[in-house]
Amino acid sequence: MESTKFPKRIIKKQVKKRVIKKQLKKVDKAIVEIAEMKFENYEEKEEKLDALVFLKNQILTEAEELL
């Protein structure tokens, strides 16, 4: 009788991929919300968008390391 258990490494990798997908979704949503908001100071908006793009790049780098 064959075992139906998956190796723990595979399960951890799948969970990590799901977490990364959720993180990317949240960051993308935040980027759109900030882009649509009206700011009196354009530099403030630019700083927030830069920070979110930086965060997104970090998440994507982490995702590449998994592959």
Sequence and secondary structure as in RCSB ss.txt:
>XXXX:A:sequence
MESTKFPKRIIKKQVKKRVIKKQLKKVDKAIVEIAEMKFENYEEKEEKLDALVFLKNQILTEAEELL
>XXXX:A:secstr
       HHHHHHHHHHHHHHHHHHHHHHHHHHHHHS  SSHHHHHHHHHHHHHHHHHHHHHHHHH 
